[in-house]
């Protein structure tokens, strides 16, 4: 296959949220190559971050070590704790094969670092008889 067809398909469902410790990113495992065949040699992810209109830079490289396992991880997460309250950030994630073929950027997520909101607890409603 030509090299441009063996790169992983880009991640399409990158999400971001505020957590107590920073910004948490999550995405699903890429399953195929651009040319169609199943992606079985996923090697790592690159997490890129930019603020405002600044350039995107790699802030983390995450190795994938579950290739030989029967049950592989399907959803990945990364906590970016090196962020400042009140600042807006942009993120993308790229995946890479063991042969160092790198995907195109994922969808871009934009988020402002804010304190996480408390999740309301379920409140029991008294029943009237």
C-alpha positions in Angstrom: 0.0 0.0 0.0 1.2 3.6 -0.6 2.4 5.3 2.6 -0.5 7.8 2.6 -3.0 4.9 2.9 -1.4 3.2 5.9 -1.7 6.1 8.3 -4.3 5.8 11.0 -7.7 7.5 10.4 -7.9 10.7 12.5 -9.7 10.6 15.9 -13.1 12.1 15.4 -14.6 12.3 18.8 -12.1 14.1 21.0 -13.9 15.7 24.0 -12.7 17.9 26.9 -14.0 18.8 30.3 -12.9 20.6 33.5 -11.8 18.4 36.4 -10.6 19.2 39.8 -6.9 18.8 38.8 -7.1 20.3 35.3 -8.6 19.6 31.9 -9.5 16.0 31.0 -9.4 14.9 27.4 -11.0 11.7 26.2 -11.2 9.9 22.8 -11.9 6.5 21.3 -9.3 4.2 19.9 -8.8 4.5 16.2 -9.7 1.2 14.5 -8.7 1.6 10.9 -6.2 3.0 8.5 -7.0 5.7 5.9 -6.8 2.9 3.2 -9.4 0.9 5.0 -7.6 -2.1 6.7 -7.9 -2.6 10.4 -5.3 -0.7 12.6 -3.5 -3.4 14.6 -0.2 -1.6 15.3 -1.2 1.5 17.2 1.9 2.7 19.0 1.2 6.1 20.7 -0.8 9.3 20.8 0.5 12.9 20.7 -1.6 15.5 22.7 -1.2 19.0 21.3 -2.3 22.2 23.1 -2.5 25.8 22.1 -3.9 28.9 23.8 -5.7 31.7 22.2 -4.4 31.9 18.7 -0.9 30.5 19.6 0.6 27.5 17.9 -0.3 24.0 18.9 2.6 22.2 20.6 3.0 18.6 21.9 2.3 18.5 25.6 2.3 14.8 26.0 3.2 11.5 24.3 1.2 8.5 25.5 2.5 5.1 24.7 0.0 2.3 23.8 1.0 -1.0 25.4 -2.1 -3.2 25.0 -1.6 -4.4 21.3 -1.2 -8.1 22.3 -4.0 -8.2 24.8 -7.3 -9.8 23.9 -9.3 -6.9 25.4 -7.7 -3.6 24.2 -8.5 -0.2 25.7 -11.2 1.4 23.7 -11.4 4.8 25.3 -8.3 6.8 26.3 -8.1 9.7 28.7 -5.4 12.4 29.5 -5.4 14.9 32.3 -3.6 18.1 31.5 -2.8 19.6 34.9 -0.4 22.3 33.5 -3.2 24.7 32.8 -4.2 28.1 34.3 -7.7 28.9 35.6 -9.6 31.3 33.3 -7.4 30.6 30.2 -8.9 29.2 27.0 -7.2 26.3 25.4 -7.4 24.3 22.1 -6.5 20.6 21.8 -6.0 18.0 19.1 -4.7 14.4 19.4 -2.8 12.5 16.7 -2.2 8.7 16.7 0.9 7.0 15.5 1.7 3.4 14.4 4.7 1.4 15.5 6.2 2.2 12.1 5.8 6.0 12.9 3.0 6.7 10.5 1.1 9.7 12.1 -2.5 10.5 11.6 -4.0 13.8 10.7 -5.2 16.0 13.6 -8.4 15.0 15.5 -11.3 17.4 15.7 -10.3 20.5 17.6 -11.8 21.0 21.1 -11.8 24.4 22.8 -12.3 24.8 26.5 -11.7 27.4 29.2 -10.2 26.2 32.4 -12.8 26.6 35.1 -13.5 25.0 38.4 -15.6 21.9 37.8 -19.2 22.3 38.5 -20.7 20.1 41.3 -22.9 17.4 40.0 -26.3 17.7 41.7 -27.1 14.7 43.8 -30.3 12.8 43.3 -32.8 14.1 45.8 -35.5 11.8 46.9 -39.0 13.3 46.5 -41.4 12.3 49.2 -44.4 10.5 48.1 -47.8 11.8 49.1 -50.5 9.3 50.0 
